[in-house]
Amino acid sequence: EEFRLHFTLTGQIADTAERTRIMAYLDQATAPLTRNNFPLSDICLFVQRLPEQPFRIERRFALRS
């Protein structure tokens, strides 16, 4: 299987303690992914129109070297 990186954008996490806990977790969880380089050829923007609907590709941006 291919690894497919995605970011879900949310509003700001106002609670400093909660933000610190989340960042610590994410740092640990993503550490194995940041140890090696991997090719990146496209970036996609996904949109979820309604909470019960699946995410759909809104736009794909090809990257150039």
Buried (B, 14 or more C-beta within 10 A) or exposed (E): EEEEEEEEEEEEEEEEEEEEEEEEEEEEEEEEEEEEEEEEEEEEEBEEEEEEEEEEEEEEEEEEE
